[in-house]
Every structure is written in C-alpha cells, then in structure tokens.
Amino acid sequence: MIARLHGKLLEKTPPLIIIDCAGVGYEVEVPMSTFYGLPEVGAAVTLLIHMVVREDAQLLYGFGSAQEKGTFRQLLKVNGIGAKSALAILSGVSIDDLVAALSSQDVALLTRIPGVGKKTAERLLLELKDKFGATGLQVAAGQKTAVQDVLNALLALGYNEREAMAAVKPLDKDISVSEGIKQALKAMSK
C-alpha cells in the first residue's frame, strides 16, 4: 500500500493533483484544506496517502497532516460515508470545528456542509461521539503529544473541555508537559 508520496507537483485542479515521483505521475484527490496549503506547480510536495483498491480502480487520497488522514479514516468507518463524502466533510469544515460539533452534538453545523443532510449529520454524531474527544481525533499509540498530555491533565484537575481546549490551543507542539501545564494554568487564571 502507498502511505506517503514525495515528488514534484505537476498539476493542481481541485480536488485532483498530480505528483511526479521518479517519473511516475500519481493522481491524488485531496480535501480543500490540503489543497490550499499546496505549493506552486513545479515545487516539491509531500503528502500522506490513503489508498483504496477496488475492483475497478486504485484511488489515492492525499493529506497534508496525520490529523487530516486520521480524521478521514474515522469518517470512512461511519455507515453511509464514502471517500467522496469524507473529502467533502474535510473540505467543508475544519477539523477543530468538526470536533466542536461532535462534542456539542451540533447537527446544524454539520448540515451546513455540502452533501451532509440531517440524517447523515445525526449518524456522524452518533457513530463518532466516542472517536473524537476533547483533544480532537484520538491519537494512536506512539503519536501522543505533550499538548494532549497537558489537556488530559487539565481535564483530570476538573476543568471542563471548553476551558481546557482554550488553554492548550496557544501552546507550542514541542513544549514539555510540565511547562505546558504551567502555561495553561497561568492562562486560565487570568
């Protein structure tokens, strides 16, 4: 399976791009959130890939971050959501807004996404409520960051999800857990 592509960006036509990797052009579909972050045609690009092999096609879906790819895979697990719908959801709403909608059970926000009706939005809320927590996408083993540890510590101290999320949002990804807790508590005391 193809997990990552690195090469020269040959074409950009939403939602399709073509990446030249050692003389082979790969056609990759990307959500608009990834598309807007792509460099100019001719520049080097690296994307994380989700590959789908079907009887009639081999399809590549590209993402600029592991969080986008993980969210895409979680969306595919929802009954009735295929790759096109998952791309539309990622193109229509940021991951943070999606997580907020799932946390607050906000059907209205989800129905504003093109192609997502009330029944689909309710199914998303029902099937993903345990997959997304206060930290967004639950992280696979070995990918846990210090910021997520800080968030868990704040939740364990009794702060609610909204307060804790606001406190950790400005933290640097590379911060140590102890320094992150100090900064978050300082920010919350203001």
FIVOBA-228908 format. One line per field, with one value per atom (N, C-alpha, C): residue number from 1; atom name; x, y, z. Coordinates in Angstrom, 3 decimals. Layout:
// FIVOBA-228908
num = [NUM, ...];
atomo = [CA, ...];
X = [X, ...];
Y = [Y, ...];
Z = [Z, ...];
This chain:
// FIVOBA-228908
num = [1, 1, 1, 2, 2, 2, 3, 3, 3, 4, 4, 4, 5, 5, 5, 6, 6, 6, 7, 7, 7, 8, 8, 8, 9, 9, 9, 10, 10, 10, 11, 11, 11, 12, 12, 12, 13, 13, 13, 14, 14, 14, 15, 15, 15, 16, 16, 16, 17, 17, 17, 18, 18, 18, 19, 19, 19, 20, 20, 20, 21, 21, 21, 22, 22, 22, 23, 23, 23, 24, 24, 24, 25, 25, 25, 26, 26, 26, 27, 27, 27, 28, 28, 28, 29, 29, 29, 30, 30, 30, 31, 31, 31, 32, 32, 32, 33, 33, 33, 34, 34, 34, 35, 35, 35, 36, 36, 36, 37, 37, 37, 38, 38, 38, 39, 39, 39, 40, 40, 40, 41, 41, 41, 42, 42, 42, 43, 43, 43, 44, 44, 44, 45, 45, 45, 46, 46, 46, 47, 47, 47, 48, 48, 48, 49, 49, 49, 50, 50, 50, 51, 51, 51, 52, 52, 52, 53, 53, 53, 54, 54, 54, 55, 55, 55, 56, 56, 56, 57, 57, 57, 58, 58, 58, 59, 59, 59, 60, 60, 60, 61, 61, 61, 62, 62, 62, 63, 63, 63, 64, 64, 64, 65, 65, 65, 66, 66, 66, 67, 67, 67, 68, 68, 68, 69, 69, 69, 70, 70, 70, 71, 71, 71, 72, 72, 72, 73, 73, 73, 74, 74, 74, 75, 75, 75, 76, 76, 76, 77, 77, 77, 78, 78, 78, 79, 79, 79, 80, 80, 80, 81, 81, 81, 82, 82, 82, 83, 83, 83, 84, 84, 84, 85, 85, 85, 86, 86, 86, 87, 87, 87, 88, 88, 88, 89, 89, 89, 90, 90, 90, 91, 91, 91, 92, 92, 92, 93, 93, 93, 94, 94, 94, 95, 95, 95, 96, 96, 96, 97, 97, 97, 98, 98, 98, 99, 99, 99, 100, 100, 100, 101, 101, 101, 102, 102, 102, 103, 103, 103, 104, 104, 104, 105, 105, 105, 106, 106, 106, 107, 107, 107, 108, 108, 108, 109, 109, 109, 110, 110, 110, 111, 111, 111, 112, 112, 112, 113, 113, 113, 114, 114, 114, 115, 115, 115, 116, 116, 116, 117, 117, 117, 118, 118, 118, 119, 119, 119, 120, 120, 120, 121, 121, 121, 122, 122, 122, 123, 123, 123, 124, 124, 124, 125, 125, 125, 126, 126, 126, 127, 127, 127, 128, 128, 128, 129, 129, 129, 130, 130, 130, 131, 131, 131, 132, 132, 132, 133, 133, 133, 134, 134, 134, 135, 135, 135, 136, 136, 136, 137, 137, 137, 138, 138, 138, 139, 139, 139, 140, 140, 140, 141, 141, 141, 142, 142, 142, 143, 143, 143, 144, 144, 144, 145, 145, 145, 146, 146, 146, 147, 147, 147, 148, 148, 148, 149, 149, 149, 150, 150, 150, 151, 151, 151, 152, 152, 152, 153, 153, 153, 154, 154, 154, 155, 155, 155, 156, 156, 156, 157, 157, 157, 158, 158, 158, 159, 159, 159, 160, 160, 160, 161, 161, 161, 162, 162, 162, 163, 163, 163, 164, 164, 164, 165, 165, 165, 166, 166, 166, 167, 167, 167, 168, 168, 168, 169, 169, 169, 170, 170, 170, 171, 171, 171, 172, 172, 172, 173, 173, 173, 174, 174, 174, 175, 175, 175, 176, 176, 176, 177, 177, 177, 178, 178, 178, 179, 179, 179, 180, 180, 180, 181, 181, 181, 182, 182, 182, 183, 183, 183, 184, 184, 184, 185, 185, 185, 186, 186, 186, 187, 187, 187, 188, 188, 188, 189, 189, 189, 190, 190, 190];
atomo = [N, CA, C, N, CA, C, N, CA, C, N, CA, C, N, CA, C, N, CA, C, N, CA, C, N, CA, C, N, CA, C, N, CA, C, N, CA, C, N, CA, C, N, CA, C, N, CA, C, N, CA, C, N, CA, C, N, CA, C, N, CA, C, N, CA, C, N, CA, C, N, CA, C, N, CA, C, N, CA, C, N, CA, C, N, CA, C, N, CA, C, N, CA, C, N, CA, C, N, CA, C, N, CA, C, N, CA, C, N, CA, C, N, CA, C, N, CA, C, N, CA, C, N, CA, C, N, CA, C, N, CA, C, N, CA, C, N, CA, C, N, CA, C, N, CA, C, N, CA, C, N, CA, C, N, CA, C, N, CA, C, N, CA, C, N, CA, C, N, CA, C, N, CA, C, N, CA, C, N, CA, C, N, CA, C, N, CA, C, N, CA, C, N, CA, C, N, CA, C, N, CA, C, N, CA, C, N, CA, C, N, CA, C, N, CA, C, N, CA, C, N, CA, C, N, CA, C, N, CA, C, N, CA, C, N, CA, C, N, CA, C, N, CA, C, N, CA, C, N, CA, C, N, CA, C, N, CA, C, N, CA, C, N, CA, C, N, CA, C, N, CA, C, N, CA, C, N, CA, C, N, CA, C, N, CA, C, N, CA, C, N, CA, C, N, CA, C, N, CA, C, N, CA, C, N, CA, C, N, CA, C, N, CA, C, N, CA, C, N, CA, C, N, CA, C, N, CA, C, N, CA, C, N, CA, C, N, CA, C, N, CA, C, N, CA, C, N, CA, C, N, CA, C, N, CA, C, N, CA, C, N, CA, C, N, CA, C, N, CA, C, N, CA, C, N, CA, C, N, CA, C, N, CA, C, N, CA, C, N, CA, C, N, CA, C, N, CA, C, N, CA, C, N, CA, C, N, CA, C, N, CA, C, N, CA, C, N, CA, C, N, CA, C, N, CA, C, N, CA, C, N, CA, C, N, CA, C, N, CA, C, N, CA, C, N, CA, C, N, CA, C, N, CA, C, N, CA, C, N, CA, C, N, CA, C, N, CA, C, N, CA, C, N, CA, C, N, CA, C, N, CA, C, N, CA, C, N, CA, C, N, CA, C, N, CA, C, N, CA, C, N, CA, C, N, CA, C, N, CA, C, N, CA, C, N, CA, C, N, CA, C, N, CA, C, N, CA, C, N, CA, C, N, CA, C, N, CA, C, N, CA, C, N, CA, C, N, CA, C, N, CA, C, N, CA, C, N, CA, C, N, CA, C, N, CA, C, N, CA, C, N, CA, C, N, CA, C, N, CA, C, N, CA, C, N, CA, C, N, CA, C, N, CA, C, N, CA, C, N, CA, C, N, CA, C, N, CA, C, N, CA, C, N, CA, C, N, CA, C, N, CA, C, N, CA, C, N, CA, C, N, CA, C, N, CA, C, N, CA, C, N, CA, C, N, CA, C, N, CA, C, N, CA, C, N, CA, C, N, CA, C, N, CA, C];
X = [0.840, 0.000, 0.884, 0.415, 1.128, 0.695, 1.649, 1.346, 1.778, 2.735, 3.260, 3.834, 3.643, 4.237, 5.041, 6.230, 7.054, 7.533, 7.289, 7.720, 7.408, 7.399, 7.166, 5.689, 5.098, 3.686, 3.561, 2.859, 2.721, 1.462, 0.347, -0.939, -1.748, -2.536, -3.461, -4.799, -5.759, -7.120, -8.054, -8.611, -9.387, -10.431, -10.550, -9.788, -8.619, -8.300, -7.241, -5.906, -4.843, -3.497, -2.720, -1.643, -0.759, 0.631, 1.214, 2.551, 3.461, 4.585, 5.584, 6.593, 6.610, 7.555, 8.447, 9.673, 10.653, 10.126, 9.461, 8.990, 7.601, 6.969, 5.611, 4.666, 3.639, 2.668, 1.519, 1.350, 0.262, -0.863, -2.074, -3.247, -3.793, -3.910, -4.304, -5.450, -6.487, -7.566, -7.256, -7.451, -7.156, -8.342, -8.540, -9.571, -9.090, -10.001, -9.639, -8.701, -8.809, -7.911, -6.458, -6.210, -4.870, -4.526, -5.493, -5.273, -4.765, -5.375, -4.981, -3.566, -3.064, -1.721, -0.646, -1.023, -0.053, 0.821, 2.072, 2.947, 2.545, 3.267, 3.023, 3.391, 2.811, 3.135, 4.628, 5.267, 6.697, 7.520, 6.900, 7.608, 7.489, 8.370, 8.325, 7.165, 6.550, 5.421, 5.472, 5.034, 4.933, 3.526, 2.871, 1.522, 1.446, 0.655, 0.309, -0.827, -0.805, -1.736, -2.603, -3.873, -4.786, -5.127, -4.830, -5.047, -6.255, -7.095, -8.282, -8.153, -8.207, -8.137, -9.520, -10.092, -11.391, -11.232, -12.261, -12.223, -11.953, -12.488, -12.374, -11.407, -10.771, -9.877, -8.950, -7.863, -6.972, -6.911, -7.432, -7.582, -6.656, -6.083, -5.205, -5.829, -5.846, -6.337, -5.183, -4.885, -3.725, -4.089, -3.220, -3.460, -2.166, -2.282, -1.131, -0.691, -1.564, -1.215, -1.763, -1.156, -1.615, -3.008, -3.313, -4.643, -5.718, -5.455, -6.417, -6.615, -5.529, -5.622, -6.377, -6.084, -6.777, -8.263, -8.582, -9.994, -10.712, -10.063, -10.628, -10.942, -9.997, -10.206, -11.336, -11.459, -12.573, -13.901, -13.937, -15.172, -15.578, -14.598, -14.905, -15.569, -15.340, -15.923, -17.404, -17.880, -19.285, -20.123, -21.174, -22.073, -22.632, -22.452, -23.003, -22.055, -20.892, -19.916, -18.811, -18.695, -17.632, -16.518, -15.565, -14.408, -14.805, -15.702, -16.135, -16.809, -17.673, -18.349, -17.362, -16.408, -15.411, -14.560, -14.189, -13.443, -14.284, -15.570, -16.449, -16.554, -16.613, -16.695, -15.408, -14.262, -12.985, -12.789, -13.389, -13.292, -14.249, -15.360, -16.396, -16.258, -15.444, -15.314, -13.919, -13.366, -12.050, -12.197, -11.104, -11.144, -11.553, -11.059, -11.430, -12.928, -13.518, -14.963, -15.741, -15.220, -15.868, -15.869, -14.735, -14.623, -15.567, -15.624, -16.524, -17.981, -18.336, -19.710, -20.025, -19.063, -19.289, -19.387, -18.554, -18.569, -19.874, -20.357, -21.580, -22.842, -22.659, -23.786, -24.550, -23.818, -24.358, -24.703, -25.955, -26.425, -26.405, -26.744, -26.844, -25.524, -24.422, -23.117, -22.810, -23.088, -22.797, -23.670, -24.916, -25.811, -25.452, -24.623, -24.159, -23.085, -22.537, -21.528, -22.249, -21.811, -22.471, -22.466, -23.639, -23.756, -24.096, -24.162, -24.493, -25.877, -26.820, -28.172, -28.352, -29.571, -29.845, -29.572, -30.009, -29.811, -28.324, -27.579, -26.134, -25.455, -25.851, -25.273, -25.560, -26.773, -27.127, -26.335, -26.121, -25.338, -23.880, -23.344, -21.977, -21.863, -22.834, -22.804, -22.887, -23.732, -23.918, -22.684, -22.157, -21.074, -19.693, -19.530, -18.211, -18.082, -19.148, -19.079, -17.979, -17.662, -16.608, -15.247, -15.234, -13.978, -13.243, -13.970, -13.391, -13.665, -12.616, -12.778, -12.447, -12.136, -11.783, -10.525, -9.674, -8.413, -8.555, -9.754, -9.918, -9.807, -9.170, -9.024, -8.208, -8.717, -7.947, -6.681, -5.584, -4.283, -3.900, -3.334, -2.877, -1.661, -1.390, -0.253, 1.024, 1.849, 3.109, 3.031, 1.855, 1.709, 1.229, 1.173, 0.673, 1.649, 1.119, 1.976, 1.854, 2.808, 2.801, 1.560, 1.118, -0.073, -1.297, -1.401, -2.524, -2.412, -1.185, -0.985, -1.387, -1.052, -1.439, -2.960, -3.609, -5.071, -5.676, -5.156, -5.659, -5.446, -4.310, -4.037, -5.048, -5.364, -6.343, -7.731, -8.080, -9.371, -9.399, -8.269, -8.188, -8.263, -7.811, -7.895, -9.308, -10.195, -11.585, -12.036, -11.179, -11.595, -12.459, -13.416, -14.269, -13.539, -14.066, -13.397, -13.145, -14.136, -14.012, -12.874, -12.813, -11.748, -10.387, -10.294, -9.024, -8.567, -9.488, -9.141, -8.611, -9.275, -8.837, -7.453, -7.155, -5.864, -4.718, -4.963, -3.872, -3.703, -4.695, -4.631, -3.382, -2.996, -1.814, -0.460, -0.470, 0.785, 1.523, 2.852, 3.714, 3.669, 3.681, 3.610, 4.790, 5.933, 7.152, 7.379, 6.388, 6.539, 6.572, 7.277, 7.279, 5.955, 5.598, 4.322, 4.276, 5.331, 5.324, 5.236, 5.985, 5.931, 4.565, 4.002, 2.681, 1.602, 1.666, 0.685, 0.822, 2.060, 2.287, 1.691, 1.996, 1.496, -0.032, -0.596, -2.057, -2.746, -2.231, -2.833, -2.698, -1.569, -1.356, -2.364, -2.570, -3.530, -4.960, -5.271, -6.636, -6.891, -5.834, -6.032, -6.278, -6.070, -6.266, -7.721];
Y = [-1.182, 0.000, 1.244, 2.275, 3.551, 4.352, 4.798, 5.546, 7.004, 7.295, 8.654, 8.856, 10.055, 10.399, 11.681, 11.687, 12.887, 13.060, 14.218, 14.455, 15.865, 16.062, 17.375, 17.507, 18.622, 18.884, 19.279, 18.456, 18.709, 19.485, 19.144, 19.784, 19.981, 21.064, 21.356, 21.754, 20.859, 21.140, 20.569, 21.434, 20.923, 19.897, 18.811, 18.344, 17.436, 17.370, 16.465, 17.193, 16.476, 16.954, 15.784, 16.102, 15.064, 15.325, 14.274, 14.351, 13.426, 13.982, 13.204, 12.661, 11.345, 10.673, 9.767, 10.192, 9.414, 9.047, 9.996, 9.770, 9.177, 8.833, 8.288, 9.348, 9.688, 10.685, 10.023, 10.392, 9.842, 10.863, 10.435, 11.284, 11.097, 12.198, 12.148, 13.131, 12.672, 13.570, 14.084, 15.383, 15.998, 16.847, 16.974, 17.903, 19.333, 20.273, 21.662, 22.209, 21.707, 22.156, 21.836, 20.719, 20.356, 21.110, 21.237, 21.894, 23.323, 24.065, 25.458, 25.571, 24.518, 24.538, 24.031, 23.653, 23.125, 24.245, 23.903, 24.894, 25.103, 25.982, 26.239, 25.011, 24.919, 23.840, 23.894, 22.735, 22.633, 22.499, 22.790, 22.701, 21.283, 20.977, 19.675, 19.648, 18.492, 18.331, 16.944, 16.854, 15.571, 15.457, 14.344, 14.104, 12.718, 12.621, 11.324, 10.765, 9.490, 8.895, 7.825, 7.837, 6.740, 6.124, 4.851, 4.163, 3.244, 3.336, 2.482, 1.634, 0.316, -0.601, -1.224, -0.951, -1.533, -2.411, -3.110, -3.991, -3.209, -1.993, -1.211, -0.035, 0.191, 1.345, 1.225, 1.942, 2.137, 3.648, 4.104, 5.531, 5.988, 7.174, 7.752, 9.039, 9.155, 10.354, 10.916, 12.201, 12.800, 13.802, 13.902, 14.782, 15.446, 16.683, 17.445, 17.139, 16.504, 16.197, 14.832, 14.284, 12.992, 13.130, 14.295, 14.510, 14.460, 15.074, 15.020, 13.587, 12.869, 11.489, 10.628, 10.791, 10.032, 10.352, 11.629, 12.040, 11.445, 11.474, 10.878, 9.402, 8.690, 7.253, 7.012, 7.872, 7.726, 7.985, 8.975, 9.274, 8.100, 7.415, 6.262, 5.128, 5.058, 3.999, 4.227, 5.442, 5.754, 5.146, 4.453, 3.817, 4.861, 4.630, 5.538, 6.649, 6.743, 7.766, 7.092, 7.518, 7.009, 8.035, 7.734, 8.609, 9.997, 10.072, 11.378, 12.208, 11.572, 12.294, 12.734, 11.868, 12.219, 13.395, 13.403, 14.541, 15.811, 15.686, 16.862, 17.415, 16.523, 16.968, 17.686, 17.104, 17.747, 19.049, 19.157, 20.384, 21.450, 21.009, 21.951, 22.490, 21.843, 22.285, 21.918, 22.760, 22.442, 21.293, 20.627, 19.514, 20.017, 21.198, 21.770, 22.013, 22.552, 22.786, 21.473, 20.473, 19.160, 18.562, 18.643, 18.121, 18.878, 20.208, 21.016, 20.627, 20.404, 19.998, 18.634, 17.706, 16.386, 16.458, 17.291, 17.426, 18.033, 19.037, 19.723, 19.151, 18.078, 17.442, 18.457, 19.262, 20.351, 19.847, 19.469, 18.976, 20.109, 21.325, 22.462, 22.741, 22.693, 22.938, 21.880, 20.638, 19.554, 19.624, 20.045, 20.119, 21.275, 22.209, 23.295, 22.823, 21.646, 21.091, 20.566, 20.973, 20.475, 18.945, 18.377, 16.930, 16.213, 16.947, 16.336, 16.807, 15.861, 16.168, 15.879, 16.053, 15.880, 14.443, 13.456, 12.059, 11.699, 12.161, 11.889, 12.570, 13.806, 14.538, 13.805, 13.318, 12.582, 11.277, 10.611, 9.379, 9.681, 10.776, 11.188, 11.423, 12.150, 12.437, 11.160, 10.253, 9.006, 8.107, 7.914, 6.943, 7.490, 8.818, 9.383, 10.002, 9.969, 10.651, 10.077, 8.794, 8.198, 8.213, 8.535, 8.546, 9.870, 10.928, 12.246, 12.693, 13.096, 13.597, 15.066, 15.558, 16.956, 17.293, 16.334, 16.601, 16.470, 16.253, 16.028, 14.545, 14.220, 12.819, 12.093, 10.970, 10.202, 9.708, 9.827, 9.569, 8.106, 7.575, 6.191, 6.088, 4.917, 4.714, 5.180, 5.881, 6.375, 7.735, 8.272, 9.575, 10.631, 10.296, 11.206, 12.365, 13.582, 14.746, 15.290, 16.149, 16.774, 17.635, 18.300, 19.151, 18.317, 17.120, 16.247, 15.795, 15.563, 15.219, 16.385, 17.605, 18.798, 18.894, 18.684, 18.737, 17.689, 16.472, 15.417, 15.771, 16.412, 16.820, 17.867, 18.825, 19.857, 19.247, 18.292, 17.620, 16.838, 16.216, 15.462, 16.385, 17.628, 18.607, 19.168, 18.832, 19.234, 20.359, 20.844, 21.884, 21.256, 22.038, 21.474, 21.499, 20.784, 20.617, 21.946, 22.825, 24.114, 24.948, 25.031, 25.787, 25.186, 23.865, 23.183, 23.355, 23.240, 23.408, 24.816, 25.818, 27.208, 27.430, 26.767, 26.946, 26.287, 25.163, 24.463, 24.900, 25.567, 25.963, 26.789, 27.791, 28.585, 27.912, 26.731, 26.075, 25.557, 25.616, 25.097, 23.564, 22.928, 21.464, 20.780, 21.448, 20.835, 21.146, 21.712, 22.094, 20.853, 20.945, 19.821, 19.819, 18.669, 18.535, 19.461, 19.473, 20.297, 21.781, 22.221, 23.636, 23.966, 23.037, 23.236, 23.390, 22.576, 22.680, 24.033, 24.450, 25.750, 26.881, 26.884, 27.940, 27.914, 26.723, 26.599, 27.080, 26.684, 27.136, 28.645, 29.187, 30.636, 31.352, 30.847, 31.448, 31.369, 30.265, 30.074, 30.945, 31.358, 32.157, 33.620, 34.029, 35.448, 35.778];
Z = [0.000, 0.000, 0.000, -0.641, -0.670, 0.546, 1.363, 2.579, 2.495, 1.595, 1.505, 0.110, -0.428, -1.714, -1.569, -2.146, -2.179, -3.604, -4.158, -5.531, -5.956, -7.258, -7.849, -8.195, -7.809, -8.100, -9.568, -10.359, -11.797, -12.140, -11.486, -11.806, -10.538, -10.544, -9.436, -10.032, -9.975, -10.419, -9.368, -8.506, -7.364, -7.770, -7.075, -5.928, -6.315, -7.615, -8.079, -8.235, -7.891, -8.158, -8.763, -9.436, -9.958, -9.411, -8.812, -8.241, -9.037, -9.521, -10.243, -9.241, -9.092, -8.193, -9.031, -9.253, -10.031, -11.410, -12.064, -13.426, -13.543, -12.417, -12.439, -11.871, -12.635, -12.177, -11.447, -10.182, -9.368, -9.269, -9.604, -9.460, -8.049, -7.316, -5.913, -5.677, -5.002, -4.600, -3.204, -3.002, -1.712, -1.267, 0.056, 0.545, 0.305, 0.297, 0.048, 1.122, 2.339, 3.401, 3.052, 2.425, 1.975, 0.695, -0.192, -1.484, -1.294, -0.375, -0.145, 0.411, 1.040, 1.594, 0.647, -0.556, -1.523, -2.085, -2.431, -3.063, -4.520, -5.191, -6.604, -7.449, -8.638, -9.568, -9.865, -9.837, -10.084, -8.813, -7.671, -6.384, -5.824, -4.876, -4.204, -3.218, -3.103, -2.185, -1.560, -0.315, 0.379, 0.945, 0.672, 1.187, 1.813, 2.876, 3.442, 2.606, 2.322, 1.366, 2.023, 1.650, 1.965, 0.611, 0.458, -0.815, -0.717, -1.727, -1.798, -3.050, -2.872, -4.006, -4.179, -5.334, -5.663, -6.894, -7.225, -8.388, -9.669, -9.755, -10.977, -10.901, -9.741, -9.627, -8.422, -8.505, -7.365, -7.148, -6.018, -5.766, -4.656, -4.835, -3.832, -3.301, -1.979, -1.308, -0.493, -0.686, -0.042, 1.032, 2.037, 3.181, 3.620, 4.052, 4.491, 5.904, 6.692, 8.084, 8.487, 9.527, 10.051, 10.645, 11.206, 11.789, 10.709, 9.548, 8.451, 7.967, 7.809, 7.342, 8.348, 9.635, 10.668, 10.725, 10.573, 10.572, 9.372, 8.209, 7.001, 7.227, 7.829, 8.086, 9.085, 10.082, 11.033, 10.331, 9.445, 8.710, 7.824, 7.234, 6.373, 7.146, 8.449, 9.270, 9.557, 9.306, 9.547, 8.428, 8.806, 7.853, 6.886, 5.584, 4.578, 4.152, 4.769, 4.385, 3.571, 2.334, 1.475, 1.364, 0.507, 0.365, -0.138, -1.083, -1.616, -0.530, 0.252, 1.338, 2.404, 2.729, 3.737, 3.269, 1.984, 1.437, 1.482, 1.177, 1.217, 2.638, 3.618, 5.013, 5.408, 5.068, 5.397, 4.626, 3.441, 2.657, 3.173, 3.764, 4.181, 5.588, 6.418, 7.810, 8.310, 9.165, 9.728, 10.725, 11.005, 11.954, 13.335, 13.727, 15.026, 15.114, 14.021, 14.013, 14.008, 13.310, 13.301, 14.697, 15.375, 16.740, 17.669, 17.514, 18.349, 18.105, 16.841, 16.513, 17.113, 17.071, 17.645, 19.163, 19.784, 21.236, 21.732, 20.985, 21.419, 20.778, 19.980, 19.290, 18.424, 17.669, 16.852, 15.449, 15.255, 13.957, 12.930, 13.361, 12.442, 11.730, 12.456, 11.839, 10.785, 11.095, 10.159, 8.913, 9.057, 7.897, 6.975, 7.421, 6.551, 5.574, 5.800, 4.898, 3.661, 2.464, 1.242, 1.190, 0.914, 0.795, 2.090, 3.213, 4.501, 4.914, 4.904, 5.331, 6.811, 7.279, 8.707, 9.169, 8.377, 8.776, 8.811, 7.827, 7.805, 8.989, 9.277, 10.410, 11.719, 11.884, 13.101, 13.199, 12.059, 12.049, 12.429, 11.894, 12.248, 13.755, 14.309, 15.750, 16.568, 16.153, 16.892, 16.810, 15.610, 15.433, 15.786, 15.801, 16.079, 17.464, 18.253, 19.552, 20.455, 20.327, 21.150, 20.451, 19.161, 18.412, 18.544, 18.803, 18.956, 20.373, 21.056, 22.421, 22.459, 23.622, 23.777, 22.998, 22.783, 22.089, 20.588, 20.098, 18.674, 18.407, 17.348, 16.976, 18.027, 18.492, 19.463, 18.784, 19.476, 18.881, 19.027, 17.960, 18.005, 18.917, 19.411, 20.311, 19.642, 20.410, 19.896, 19.240, 19.031, 18.409, 19.400, 20.656, 21.661, 21.837, 21.933, 22.092, 23.503, 23.861, 25.180, 25.364, 24.303, 24.406, 24.781, 24.244, 24.598, 26.051, 26.526, 27.935, 28.837, 28.409, 29.180, 29.233, 28.116, 28.070, 28.999, 28.963, 29.848, 31.315, 31.611, 32.990, 33.448, 32.581, 32.943, 33.165, 32.322, 32.489, 33.805, 34.146, 35.396, 36.614, 36.445, 37.531, 37.705, 36.797, 36.956, 36.044, 35.182, 34.242, 33.165, 32.649, 31.601, 30.267, 29.281, 27.993, 27.297, 27.321, 26.618, 27.212, 28.556, 29.219, 28.904, 28.990, 28.761, 27.314, 26.365, 24.950, 24.696, 25.280, 25.089, 25.691, 26.785, 27.462, 26.703, 26.046, 25.354, 23.904, 23.355, 21.942, 21.612, 22.441, 22.090, 22.384, 23.001, 23.370, 22.144, 22.204, 21.154, 21.182, 20.022, 19.944, 20.629, 20.647, 21.188, 22.663, 23.330, 24.733, 25.621, 26.747, 27.698, 28.448, 28.986, 29.693, 30.902, 31.704, 32.924, 32.581, 31.572, 31.180, 30.571, 29.821, 29.231, 30.283, 31.334, 32.418, 33.105, 33.354, 33.995, 33.160, 31.860, 30.988, 30.875, 30.767, 30.651, 31.920, 33.086, 34.343, 34.511, 34.093, 34.168, 33.271, 32.061, 31.132, 31.662, 32.335, 32.861, 34.095, 34.781, 35.998, 35.679, 34.439, 34.057, 33.920];
